Amino acid sequence: MADRVNEPYLVGQEAIAGELQRGKWCVYLHEWLGDEHDLATWRTQVAAHAARSGVEVCFMEIPRKDMTLVANVRALPSFEQVTESVAALEHYRGLAAGHRRRGVLRRRRKPAE
């Protein structure tokens, strides 16, 4: 099982099973689902992709953080690993929000004459 938390990166549904087979786990920000998916449909699709690869998954919703953990039932992360993952994603979320705010402020400025 992977011992340390990586920088956040997106993994497509079809690639999640491979990540889980390698002992990794995935924590998804609900906003990454976008407008085309709802959480229940996404979970069903992820479970189906994983089942085709022989991976039994479990999901743990983290409602106060708007995140969902996806893990291989045979390689569950520790509490500390989940806590680190959530903290890393909250940090990423804060950085992304900061970039969006700065971008909005830049667009509102009038060009110098």
DSSP file (Angstrom, degrees, kcal/mol; ACC not computed):
  #  RESIDUE AA STRUCTURE BP1 BP2  ACC     N-H-->O    O-->H-N    N-H-->O    O-->H-N    TCO  KAPPA ALPHA  PHI   PSI    X-CA   Y-CA   Z-CA
    1    1 A M              0   0    0      0, 0.0    22,-0.2     0, 0.0    23,-0.1   0.000 360.0 360.0 360.0 142.0    0.0    0.0    0.0
    2    2 A A        -     0   0    0     21,-0.9    21,-0.0     1,-0.1     3,-0.0  -0.445 360.0-162.6 -65.2 135.8    1.2    3.5   -0.8
    3    3 A D        +     0   0    0     -2,-0.1     2,-0.3    74,-0.1    -1,-0.1   0.743  63.8  51.9 -94.8 -25.5    2.4    5.2    2.4
    4    4 A R  S    S-     0   0    0     80,-0.0     2,-0.4     0, 0.0    77,-0.0  -0.797  81.2-112.1-118.9 158.6    2.4    8.8    1.5
    5    5 A V        -     0   0    0     -2,-0.3     2,-0.1     1,-0.0    -2,-0.0  -0.705  30.3-143.8 -88.5 130.9   -0.1   11.2   -0.1
    6    6 A N        -     0   0    0     -2,-0.4     3,-0.1     1,-0.1    82,-0.0  -0.381  33.8 -83.6 -83.4 166.9    0.6   12.5   -3.6
    7    7 A E        -     0   0    0      1,-0.1    -1,-0.1    -2,-0.1    82,-0.1  -0.439  65.4 -87.3 -61.0 146.2   -0.2   15.9   -4.9
    8    8 A P        +     0   0    0      0, 0.0     2,-0.3     0, 0.0    -1,-0.1  -0.332  59.4 163.3 -60.6 137.6   -3.8   16.0   -6.0
    9    9 A Y        -     0   0    0     -3,-0.1     2,-0.3     2,-0.0    -3,-0.0  -0.980  37.1-107.3-151.3 152.4   -4.4   14.8   -9.6
   10   10 A L        -     0   0    0     -2,-0.3     2,-0.4    18,-0.0    18,-0.0  -0.601  27.0-167.1 -85.1 140.9   -7.5   13.7  -11.5
   11   11 A V        -     0   0    0     -2,-0.3     5,-0.1     2,-0.0    -2,-0.0  -0.997  21.8-123.8-125.8 129.0   -8.0   10.1  -12.5
   12   12 A G    >>  -     0   0    0     -2,-0.4     3,-1.4     1,-0.1     4,-0.9  -0.286  28.5-107.8 -67.7 157.5  -10.6    9.1  -15.0
   13   13 A Q  H >> S+     0   0    0      1,-0.3     3,-0.8     2,-0.2     4,-0.6   0.880 119.4  53.6 -53.7 -42.4  -13.3    6.6  -14.0
   14   14 A E  H 34 S+     0   0    0      1,-0.2     4,-0.3     2,-0.1    -1,-0.3   0.703 109.7  49.2 -69.7 -17.5  -11.8    3.8  -16.1
   15   15 A A  H <> S+     0   0    0     -3,-1.4     4,-1.7     1,-0.1    -1,-0.2   0.565  87.4  84.1 -96.2 -11.0   -8.3    4.3  -14.5
   16   16 A I  H <X S+     0   0    0     -4,-0.9     4,-2.7    -3,-0.8     5,-0.2   0.907  85.2  56.8 -60.7 -42.9   -9.5    4.2  -10.9
   17   17 A A  H  X S+     0   0    0     -4,-0.6     4,-2.4     1,-0.2    -1,-0.2   0.897 106.1  50.8 -57.1 -41.5   -9.4    0.4  -10.7
   18   18 A G  H  > S+     0   0    0     -4,-0.3     4,-1.3     2,-0.2    -1,-0.2   0.904 110.0  49.4 -62.8 -41.9   -5.8    0.4  -11.7
   19   19 A E  H  <>S+     0   0    0     -4,-1.7     5,-2.1     1,-0.2     3,-0.3   0.926 112.6  47.8 -61.2 -44.5   -4.9    3.0   -9.0
   20   20 A L  H ><5S+     0   0    0     -4,-2.7     3,-1.6     1,-0.2    -2,-0.2   0.857 106.7  56.5 -67.3 -35.2   -6.8    0.9   -6.4
   21   21 A Q  H 3<5S+     0   0    0     -4,-2.4    -1,-0.2     1,-0.3    -2,-0.2   0.812 102.4  57.2 -64.6 -29.3   -5.0   -2.3   -7.5
   22   22 A R  T 3<5S-     0   0    0     -4,-1.3    -1,-0.3    -3,-0.3    -2,-0.2   0.307 126.9 -99.9 -84.5   9.3   -1.7   -0.6   -6.8
   23   23 A G  T < 5S+     0   0    0     -3,-1.6   -21,-0.9     1,-0.3    -3,-0.2   0.567  83.1 127.9  86.4   8.1   -2.7    0.0   -3.2
   24   24 A K      < -     0   0    0     -5,-2.1    48,-0.4    -6,-0.2     2,-0.3  -0.449  43.7-152.0 -89.6 169.4   -3.7    3.6   -3.7
   25   25 A W        -     0   0    0     -2,-0.1     2,-0.4    46,-0.1    46,-0.2  -0.908   9.6-135.9-133.4 162.2   -7.0    5.2   -2.8
   26   26 A C  E     -A   70   0A   0     44,-2.7    44,-3.4    -2,-0.3     2,-0.5  -0.972  10.1-166.2-126.7 136.8   -8.8    8.1   -4.3
   27   27 A V  E     -A   69   0A   0     -2,-0.4     2,-0.4    42,-0.2    42,-0.2  -0.990  17.1-159.9-119.5 123.7  -10.5   11.1   -2.7
   28   28 A Y  E     -A   68   0A   0     40,-3.0    40,-2.0    -2,-0.5     2,-0.4  -0.873  15.5-134.6-110.2 134.2  -12.7   13.1   -5.0
   29   29 A L  E >   -A   67   0A   0     -2,-0.4     3,-1.7    38,-0.2     4,-0.3  -0.694  21.7-133.2 -76.7 133.0  -13.9   16.6   -4.6
   30   30 A H  G >  S+     0   0    0     36,-2.9     3,-1.6    -2,-0.4     4,-0.3   0.805 103.4  64.8 -62.0 -28.7  -17.6   16.7   -5.5
   31   31 A E  G >  S+     0   0    0     35,-0.4     3,-1.1     1,-0.3    -1,-0.3   0.740  88.3  70.1 -67.6 -19.1  -17.1   19.8   -7.6
   32   32 A W  G <  S+     0   0    0     -3,-1.7    -1,-0.3     1,-0.2    -2,-0.2   0.695  83.1  72.6 -68.4 -16.9  -15.0   17.7  -10.0
   33   33 A L  G <> S-     0   0    0     -3,-1.6     4,-0.6    -4,-0.3     3,-0.3   0.799  86.7-168.7 -67.4 -27.2  -18.1   15.8  -11.0
   34   34 A G  T <4  -     0   0    0     -3,-1.1     3,-0.4    -4,-0.3    -1,-0.1  -0.164  44.1 -54.1  68.8-166.2  -19.2   18.9  -12.9
   35   35 A D  T  4 S+     0   0    0      1,-0.2    -1,-0.2     3,-0.0    -2,-0.1   0.684 128.1  65.6 -82.5 -19.7  -22.7   19.3  -14.4
   36   36 A E  T  4 S+     0   0    0     -3,-0.3     2,-0.4     1,-0.0    -1,-0.2   0.615 101.3  48.2 -83.2 -11.1  -22.7   16.0  -16.3
   37   37 A H     <  -     0   0    0     -4,-0.6     2,-0.3    -3,-0.4    -4,-0.0  -0.955  59.7-155.8-130.2 147.3  -22.6   13.7  -13.3
   38   38 A D     >  -     0   0    0     -2,-0.4     4,-2.5     1,-0.1     5,-0.2  -0.819  37.6-108.9-109.3 162.0  -24.4   13.4  -10.0
   39   39 A L  H  > S+     0   0    0     -2,-0.3     4,-2.6     1,-0.2     5,-0.2   0.880 115.5  51.1 -60.7 -42.6  -22.7   11.6   -7.1
   40   40 A A  H  > S+     0   0    0      2,-0.2     4,-2.1     1,-0.2    -1,-0.2   0.919 113.2  45.0 -63.2 -44.1  -24.9    8.5   -7.1
   41   41 A T  H  > S+     0   0    0      2,-0.2     4,-2.5     1,-0.2    -2,-0.2   0.917 112.6  51.9 -65.3 -43.2  -24.4    7.9  -10.9
   42   42 A W  H  X S+     0   0    0     -4,-2.5     4,-2.8     1,-0.2     5,-0.2   0.925 109.6  49.4 -59.5 -45.9  -20.7    8.5  -10.6
   43   43 A R  H  X S+     0   0    0     -4,-2.6     4,-2.6     1,-0.2    -1,-0.2   0.914 110.9  50.0 -60.6 -43.4  -20.4    6.0   -7.8
   44   44 A T  H  X S+     0   0    0     -4,-2.1     4,-2.0     1,-0.2    -1,-0.2   0.918 112.9  46.5 -60.9 -44.6  -22.3    3.4   -9.8
   45   45 A Q  H  X S+     0   0    0     -4,-2.5     4,-2.4     2,-0.2    -2,-0.2   0.907 112.5  49.3 -66.4 -42.2  -20.0    4.0  -12.8
   46   46 A V  H  X S+     0   0    0     -4,-2.8     4,-2.5     1,-0.2    -2,-0.2   0.930 111.8  49.3 -62.4 -45.3  -16.8    3.8  -10.8
   47   47 A A  H  X S+     0   0    0     -4,-2.6     4,-2.5    -5,-0.2    -1,-0.2   0.880 110.9  50.4 -62.5 -38.3  -18.0    0.6   -9.1
   48   48 A A  H  X S+     0   0    0     -4,-2.0     4,-2.0     2,-0.2    -2,-0.2   0.929 110.9  47.9 -66.5 -45.5  -18.8   -1.0  -12.5
   49   49 A H  H  X S+     0   0    0     -4,-2.4     4,-0.8     1,-0.2    -2,-0.2   0.926 114.7  47.0 -59.6 -44.4  -15.4   -0.1  -14.0
   50   50 A A  H ><>S+     0   0    0     -4,-2.5     5,-2.7     1,-0.2     3,-0.8   0.906 108.3  54.4 -65.7 -42.1  -13.7   -1.5  -10.9
   51   51 A A  H ><5S+     0   0    0     -4,-2.5     3,-1.6     1,-0.3    -1,-0.2   0.882 103.0  56.8 -60.5 -38.8  -15.8   -4.7  -10.9
   52   52 A R  H 3<5S+     0   0    0     -4,-2.0    -1,-0.3     1,-0.3    -2,-0.2   0.778 109.3  47.2 -62.8 -25.2  -14.8   -5.4  -14.5
   53   53 A S  T <<5S-     0   0    0     -3,-0.8    -1,-0.3    -4,-0.8    -2,-0.2   0.363 122.7-107.2 -95.6   3.7  -11.1   -5.2  -13.3
   54   54 A G  T < 5S+     0   0    0     -3,-1.6     2,-0.5     1,-0.3    -3,-0.2   0.716  75.7 134.8  80.5  20.8  -11.8   -7.5  -10.4
   55   55 A V      < -     0   0    0     -5,-2.7     2,-0.6    -6,-0.1    -1,-0.3  -0.908  45.1-151.1-108.3 125.1  -11.6   -4.8   -7.7
   56   56 A E        -     0   0    0     -2,-0.5    17,-2.7    -3,-0.1    18,-0.4  -0.847  24.2-164.2 -92.4 122.7  -14.2   -4.6   -5.0
   57   57 A V  E     -B   72   0A   0     -2,-0.6     2,-0.3    15,-0.2    15,-0.2  -0.685  15.1-159.3-108.6 158.4  -14.5   -1.0   -3.9
   58   58 A C  E     -B   71   0A   0     13,-2.4    13,-2.3    -2,-0.3     2,-0.4  -0.965  10.7-148.9-129.3 152.7  -16.0    0.9   -1.0
   59   59 A F  E     -B   70   0A   0     -2,-0.3     2,-0.4    11,-0.2    11,-0.2  -0.937   8.9-171.1-120.5 142.2  -17.1    4.5   -0.8
   60   60 A M  E     -B   69   0A   0      9,-2.1     9,-2.9    -2,-0.4     2,-0.3  -0.942  15.8-147.1-133.2 113.4  -17.0    6.8    2.1
   61   61 A E  E     -B   68   0A   0     -2,-0.4     7,-0.2     7,-0.2    -2,-0.0  -0.597   4.2-160.1 -79.4 138.9  -18.7   10.1    1.7
   62   62 A I  E >>> +B   67   0A   0      5,-3.5     5,-1.6    -2,-0.3     3,-1.3  -0.779  15.3 179.9-116.1  81.8  -17.1   13.0    3.7
   63   63 A P  G >45S+     0   0    0      0, 0.0     3,-0.8     0, 0.0    -1,-0.2   0.823  73.2  55.7 -62.3 -37.8  -20.1   15.4    3.7
   64   64 A R  G 345S+     0   0    0      1,-0.2    -2,-0.0     2,-0.1     0, 0.0   0.732 117.2  38.3 -67.8 -18.8  -18.6   18.3    5.6
   65   65 A K  G <45S-     0   0    0     -3,-1.3    -1,-0.2     2,-0.2   -35,-0.2   0.457 106.3-124.5-106.2  -4.2  -15.8   18.4    3.1
   66   66 A D  T <<5S+     0   0    0     -3,-0.8   -36,-2.9    -4,-0.7   -35,-0.4   0.939  71.1 123.1  53.9  50.7  -17.9   17.7    0.0
   67   67 A M  E   < -AB  29  62A   0     -5,-1.6    -5,-3.5   -38,-0.2     2,-0.4  -0.932  50.1-151.8-136.0 157.7  -15.5   14.8   -0.8
   68   68 A T  E     -AB  28  61A   0    -40,-2.0   -40,-3.0    -2,-0.3     2,-0.4  -0.998  11.2-144.4-133.2 131.6  -15.9   11.0   -1.4
   69   69 A L  E     -AB  27  60A   0     -9,-2.9    -9,-2.1    -2,-0.4     2,-0.4  -0.774  11.6-166.2 -90.7 135.5  -13.2    8.4   -0.7
   70   70 A V  E     +AB  26  59A   0    -44,-3.4   -44,-2.7    -2,-0.4     2,-0.3  -0.995  18.7 166.2-120.8 126.0  -12.9    5.4   -3.0
   71   71 A A  E     - B   0  58A   0    -13,-2.3   -13,-2.4    -2,-0.4     2,-0.4  -0.966  42.0-109.4-140.8 155.6  -10.9    2.5   -1.8
   72   72 A N  E >   - B   0  57A   0    -48,-0.4     3,-2.1     3,-0.4   -15,-0.2  -0.718  29.0-136.6 -77.8 127.7  -10.1   -1.1   -2.6
   73   73 A V  T 3  S+     0   0    0    -17,-2.7     3,-0.4    -2,-0.4    -1,-0.1   0.726 105.0  53.7 -63.1 -18.1  -11.7   -3.2    0.2
   74   74 A R  T 3  S+     0   0    0    -18,-0.4    -1,-0.3     1,-0.2   -17,-0.1   0.450 116.8  35.6 -92.9  -1.5   -8.5   -5.3    0.3
   75   75 A A  S <  S+     0   0    0     -3,-2.1    -3,-0.4   -51,-0.1    -1,-0.2  -0.380  77.5 176.5-148.2  61.3   -6.2   -2.3    0.7
   76   76 A L        -     0   0    0     -3,-0.4     2,-0.1    -5,-0.1    -3,-0.1  -0.446  29.0-121.2 -72.8 139.9   -7.9    0.3    2.9
   77   77 A P        -     0   0    0      0, 0.0    -1,-0.1     0, 0.0     2,-0.1  -0.390  29.8-107.0 -74.1 158.3   -6.0    3.4    3.8
   78   78 A S     >  -     0   0    0      1,-0.1     4,-2.2    -2,-0.1     5,-0.2  -0.329  30.0-105.7 -76.4 166.0   -5.3    4.2    7.5
   79   79 A F  H  > S+     0   0    0      1,-0.2     4,-2.6     2,-0.2     5,-0.2   0.905 123.0  52.8 -57.2 -42.5   -7.2    7.1    9.2
   80   80 A E  H  > S+     0   0    0      1,-0.2     4,-2.4     2,-0.2    -1,-0.2   0.890 107.7  50.5 -63.4 -40.4   -4.0    9.1    9.1
   81   81 A Q  H  > S+     0   0    0      2,-0.2     4,-2.3     1,-0.2    -1,-0.2   0.905 111.9  47.1 -65.7 -40.6   -3.6    8.6    5.3
   82   82 A V  H  X S+     0   0    0     -4,-2.2     4,-2.7     2,-0.2     5,-0.2   0.924 111.4  51.6 -65.4 -43.2   -7.2    9.7    4.7
   83   83 A T  H  X S+     0   0    0     -4,-2.6     4,-2.3     1,-0.2    -2,-0.2   0.907 111.1  48.0 -60.2 -42.6   -6.7   12.7    7.0
   84   84 A E  H  X S+     0   0    0     -4,-2.4     4,-2.5     2,-0.2    -1,-0.2   0.903 111.4  50.5 -63.8 -42.2   -3.6   13.7    5.0
   85   85 A S  H  X S+     0   0    0     -4,-2.3     4,-2.3     2,-0.2    -2,-0.2   0.930 111.1  47.8 -62.1 -45.8   -5.4   13.2    1.7
   86   86 A V  H  X S+     0   0    0     -4,-2.7     4,-2.4     1,-0.2    -1,-0.2   0.914 112.3  49.7 -62.2 -43.4   -8.3   15.4    2.8
   87   87 A A  H  X S+     0   0    0     -4,-2.3     4,-2.2    -5,-0.2    -1,-0.2   0.905 110.1  50.8 -62.7 -41.7   -5.9   18.1    4.1
   88   88 A A  H  X S+     0   0    0     -4,-2.5     4,-2.5     1,-0.2    -1,-0.2   0.907 112.2  46.9 -63.0 -41.7   -4.0   18.0    0.7
   89   89 A L  H  X S+     0   0    0     -4,-2.3     4,-2.9     2,-0.2    -2,-0.2   0.867 110.1  52.2 -70.4 -35.2   -7.3   18.4   -1.2
   90   90 A E  H  X S+     0   0    0     -4,-2.4     4,-2.2     2,-0.2    -1,-0.2   0.896 110.8  48.9 -65.1 -38.2   -8.4   21.2    1.1
   91   91 A H  H  X S+     0   0    0     -4,-2.2     4,-2.3     2,-0.2    -2,-0.2   0.940 112.6  47.4 -63.5 -47.3   -5.1   23.0    0.4
   92   92 A Y  H  X S+     0   0    0     -4,-2.5     4,-2.8     1,-0.2     5,-0.2   0.918 110.7  52.3 -58.6 -45.0   -5.5   22.4   -3.3
   93   93 A R  H  X S+     0   0    0     -4,-2.9     4,-2.3     1,-0.2    -1,-0.2   0.902 109.7  49.3 -59.9 -42.3   -9.1   23.7   -3.2
   94   94 A G  H  X S+     0   0    0     -4,-2.2     4,-2.1     2,-0.2    -1,-0.2   0.897 111.4  48.6 -64.6 -41.0   -7.9   26.9   -1.4
   95   95 A L  H  X S+     0   0    0     -4,-2.3     4,-2.2     2,-0.2    -2,-0.2   0.920 111.7  49.3 -64.4 -43.4   -5.2   27.5   -4.0
   96   96 A A  H  X S+     0   0    0     -4,-2.8     4,-2.1     1,-0.2    -2,-0.2   0.898 110.8  50.2 -63.4 -40.8   -7.6   27.0   -6.8
   97   97 A A  H  X S+     0   0    0     -4,-2.3     4,-2.5    -5,-0.2    -1,-0.2   0.892 109.2  52.2 -64.6 -39.1  -10.1   29.4   -5.2
   98   98 A G  H  X S+     0   0    0     -4,-2.1     4,-2.4     2,-0.2    -2,-0.2   0.897 108.6  49.9 -63.2 -41.0   -7.3   32.0   -4.8
   99   99 A H  H  X S+     0   0    0     -4,-2.2     4,-2.2     2,-0.2    -1,-0.2   0.901 111.1  49.6 -64.0 -41.0   -6.4   31.7   -8.5
  100  100 A R  H  X S+     0   0    0     -4,-2.1     4,-2.2     2,-0.2    -2,-0.2   0.922 110.9  49.5 -64.7 -43.2  -10.0   32.2   -9.5
  101  101 A R  H  X S+     0   0    0     -4,-2.5     4,-2.3     1,-0.2    -2,-0.2   0.933 112.0  47.5 -62.2 -45.6  -10.4   35.3   -7.2
  102  102 A R  H  X S+     0   0    0     -4,-2.4     4,-2.2     1,-0.2    -1,-0.2   0.894 110.7  52.8 -63.5 -38.5   -7.2   36.9   -8.6
  103  103 A G  H  X S+     0   0    0     -4,-2.2     4,-1.9     2,-0.2    -1,-0.2   0.894 108.5  49.7 -63.3 -40.1   -8.4   36.2  -12.1
  104  104 A V  H  X S+     0   0    0     -4,-2.2     4,-1.3     1,-0.2    -1,-0.2   0.915 110.1  51.0 -64.8 -42.6  -11.7   37.8  -11.5
  105  105 A L  H  X S+     0   0    0     -4,-2.3     4,-0.8     1,-0.2     3,-0.3   0.895 108.8  51.5 -63.7 -38.6  -10.0   40.9  -10.0
  106  106 A R  H >< S+     0   0    0     -4,-2.2     3,-0.7     1,-0.2    -1,-0.2   0.896 107.5  52.1 -64.5 -39.7   -7.7   41.2  -13.1
  107  107 A R  H 3< S+     0   0    0     -4,-1.9    -1,-0.2     1,-0.2    -2,-0.2   0.769 105.1  56.8 -69.9 -24.0  -10.6   41.0  -15.5
  108  108 A R  H 3< S+     0   0    0     -4,-1.3    -1,-0.2    -3,-0.3    -2,-0.2   0.683  84.3 100.3 -81.7 -17.9  -12.4   43.9  -13.6
  109  109 A R  S << S-     0   0    0     -4,-0.8     3,-0.0    -3,-0.7    -3,-0.0  -0.416  74.8-124.6 -70.5 142.6   -9.5   46.3  -14.0
  110  110 A K        -     0   0    0     -2,-0.1    -1,-0.1     1,-0.1     3,-0.1  -0.650  31.7-104.4 -84.3 143.7   -9.8   48.9  -16.7
  111  111 A P        -     0   0    0      0, 0.0     2,-0.1     0, 0.0    -1,-0.1  -0.372  39.5-103.6 -67.0 146.7   -7.0   49.1  -19.2
  112  112 A A              0   0    0      1,-0.1    -3,-0.0    -2,-0.0     0, 0.0  -0.431 360.0 360.0 -68.6 140.9   -4.5   52.0  -18.7
  113  113 A E              0   0    0     -2,-0.1    -1,-0.1    -3,-0.1     0, 0.0   0.433 360.0 360.0-103.4 360.0   -5.0   54.8  -21.2
